[in-house]
Amino acid sequence: MNAPRLVPTENIRNIALAGHAGSGKTSLFEALLYAAGVIQAQGTIERGNTFSDTDVQEKARGHSIDTCLASLMHGDCRIQLIDTPGYADFRGPALAALAAVDTVAVVVNAANGIEHGARRMIEHARQRGLACVLVINRIDSDAAALPALVEELREAFGRECLPVNLPAAGGTEVRDAFFQREGDTDFSSLAEAHQQLIDQVVEINETVMGAYLDTGEDAITPQQLHDAFEQCLRERHLVPICFMSARSGAGVREFLDLAVRLLPHPGEANPPPFLDAQDKPVPVAADPAQHVIADVFKIVNDPFVGKLGVFRVWQGTVRRDTQLFVDDGRKPFRVAHLLRIEGNRHVEIDQAVPGDMAAVAKVEEIHFDAVLHDSHDEDRIHLVPMAYPQPMAGLALEPKHKGQEQKLALALGRLAEEDPCLRVEHRRELNETVLRGLSELHLSIALERMRERYGVEVITHPPRIAYRETITASADGHHRHKKQTGGAGQFGEVLLRVEPLERGAGFAFVDSVKGGAIPGQFLPAIEKGVRQAMDHGAIAGFPLQDVRVTVLDGKHHSVDSKEVAFITAGRKAFLDAVGKAQPVVLEPIVSLEVAIPEAHVGDITGGLAGKRARILGTDLQRGGELLIRALAPLAELADYATELRAVTAGRGRYGMELSHYEPAPPAMQKQLRETWRPHPDED
């Protein structure tokens, strides 16, 4: 492992390796580290000895589940790499990595062509304003058709995608096309590729373009050419295509040379989208002398060193023993140990300058996407979050062994801290804890980690649907509560009216008692009784909503009337009224967006129609993708992730959010009513 070495911001390059599962990102990560002398031998996924896949589950399954950080020195530059998982099930950590880098290298398998994961990461990089490089890996594969693949990339992602080097000698070598014009290649020619690049680069800058047109390429200085190239990357006027074989090492050193000579350093890249408390842009400069601004893009709960917050420094210098604030600055912490993450190793460093990635340990206030700073001037700024996919798959959990409820809650909290696409819901009305993720596989990995790391085993079942109840007519209800127990008795009598409100209006409580029939101090007790009944349901055990309750009249006793009497009278008068007000069960309706390859539109829309969905429209997206918008009952979508994956061969994705509630079908209403067994106190 390289010893820590201080380098200035202009000598730092931050690159995330992204793309579809199986494209060879982890193998490329190995090859780059090996070429730089960080590791002495390249591991393989098959043997489970790669630098990045150190997790037990990653070794067992043969693919990345989380991101891995490492750095290498190439010349005077430190290149900081992040290997990201390719499966859509683990997209959360992959997207989080984009918040820490300046360049995304999207890896494409030469034998498989453009796959869905590559398309998605290109789109995310564009949205984030990151420089992008396309890396064609496995160029020595027998199934590779490189000229056709280059054309396919240009058709899919734009004519600005141009080869910056070309394979030679049957894919065993790679020759630079930006700084060289002559040499043998397997297809095209260096002269043609070089001319295309120069023509594309010079037109971005009027001064360079003028010099080029007047006297030719030789009149352009190397610095002008570099600056124009960097501007092209920043403005997405050029997306370089690189050729490589991680297995043989062809093109690996050429990629490192490209990173050092042409990819942007933190001072050249597009500034990150920080906002202030009023959501106005905040300028951030890669200046080591200014106030510190850093963003936490990764949380690791390490069993040996505790909670690690991994961050990217955007401005200022973080030094050991200095004081930092988290977010709003209420509680500072001292940087006792400043660490650089190298795979599963933590290396002590003295400082981190703009562009550096570092970590601090055992700071409980740190959380994913937190902003770290050293001045109260930055108390309220935040980085615009990535657009993460919504976790749709869910499992209701309960501890397998009694007494582990607190341990389960702690474990779930720590897992959710680490993955922005894991969410824990505590559903009070259903007395249920639900873990949500992107797929069944995503949830399965989370449960395995919970058992291995925290020793918590759980019983799982599908989460219950959060139905609601309401009324569709007005009605009056009455109850007299009278109880004598030998001593002081209980007495309270309530007459009230219930009326339906608009869907989503909630609850309203109105006092219309005249003449002091019910003293004012007992009105809160009546409301409490009504709310108890609303929480527990009246016909099927689900909370009531969209109801106005008006207390009309009643009676009290000067000695026996107590708060508890009016709680009971209010609850039972309410249930009496609801029973006459044509109550119904409401089911949740979600807004659904399904993105699919256009070829599958018939299968998907037909399947949605069978789920009682209402198709609202379709929109053609970039790259031949179709977006279907619909409203659908949540109860019909329990296994939709599996179904969509099967129909689209893993290329479809969907998102949903609650839209509104509407009456469930009569058969469902009947079933839910018949299966409800009210508590004896609720009869």
URQUI-V235798 format. One record per backbone hydrogen bond with DSSP energy under -1.0 kcal/mol. CO is the residue of the C=O (numbers start at 1). NH is the residue of the N-H. If there is no record, write none. Layout:
co;nh
CO;NH
CO;NH
This chain:
co;nh
8;11
9;12
11;78
13;80
14;102
14;103
15;82
16;105
17;84
18;107
20;23
24;28
25;29
26;30
27;31
28;32
29;33
30;34
31;35
32;36
33;38
34;37
44;49
52;54
55;59
56;60
57;61
58;62
68;83
69;343
70;81
72;79
74;77
77;74
78;13
79;72
80;15
81;70
82;17
83;68
87;90
88;91
91;95
92;96
93;97
96;99
97;100
102;131
103;16
104;133
105;18
106;135
108;137
109;113
115;119
116;120
117;121
118;122
119;123
120;124
121;125
122;126
123;127
124;128
125;130
126;129
131;104
133;106
134;242
135;108
136;244
137;110
138;141
141;144
145;149
146;150
147;151
148;152
149;153
150;154
151;155
152;156
153;157
154;158
158;161
160;239
162;241
164;177
166;175
167;186
168;173
173;168
175;166
189;193
190;194
191;195
192;196
193;197
194;198
195;199
196;200
197;201
198;202
201;204
202;205
205;209
206;210
207;211
208;212
209;213
210;214
211;215
212;216
216;219
217;220
221;225
222;226
223;227
224;228
225;229
226;230
227;231
228;232
229;233
230;234
231;235
232;237
232;238
239;162
240;134
241;164
242;136
244;139
245;249
249;252
250;245
251;255
252;256
253;257
254;258
255;259
256;260
257;261
258;262
258;263
265;268
265;269
272;274
273;384
274;282
275;382
276;279
280;276
285;287
287;290
287;316
293;314
293;315
294;372
295;312
296;369
298;310
300;302
300;308
302;306
306;302
307;362
308;300
309;360
310;297
310;298
311;358
312;295
313;355
315;293
318;352
319;322
322;335
324;333
325;373
326;329
333;324
334;336
335;321
338;349
339;359
340;347
342;345
345;342
347;340
350;320
352;318
353;356
356;313
358;311
359;339
360;309
363;366
367;370
370;296
371;327
372;294
373;325
375;378
376;379
378;381
382;275
386;388
393;437
395;435
396;461
398;459
401;404
404;408
405;409
406;410
407;411
408;412
409;413
410;414
411;415
412;416
413;417
414;418
419;422
423;436
425;434
426;428
427;432
432;427
433;397
434;425
435;395
436;423
437;393
439;443
440;444
441;445
442;446
443;447
444;448
445;449
446;450
447;451
448;452
449;453
450;454
450;456
451;455
457;400
459;398
461;396
465;467
468;586
469;545
470;584
475;498
477;496
479;494
481;492
483;490
490;483
492;481
493;555
494;479
495;552
495;553
496;477
497;550
498;475
499;548
502;505
506;546
506;547
508;549
510;551
514;517
519;522
520;523
522;526
523;527
524;528
525;529
526;530
527;531
528;532
529;533
530;534
531;535
532;536
533;537
534;544
543;469
546;501
547;508
548;499
549;510
550;497
551;512
553;495
555;493
557;561
560;491
562;566
563;567
564;568
565;569
566;570
567;571
568;572
569;573
570;574
571;575
572;576
573;577
574;578
575;579
577;580
578;581
581;472
581;473
584;470
585;664
586;468
587;662
588;634
589;659
589;660
590;632
591;657
592;630
593;655
594;628
595;653
596;626
597;600
598;601
600;604
601;605
602;606
603;607
604;608
605;609
606;610
608;611
608;613
609;612
614;631
617;629
619;627
624;598
625;621
626;596
627;619
628;594
629;616
629;617
630;592
631;614
632;590
633;636
634;637
637;640
639;643
640;644
641;645
642;646
643;647
644;648
645;650
648;651
653;595
655;593
657;591
660;589
662;587
665;669
666;670
667;671
668;672
669;673
670;674
671;675
679;682
680;683
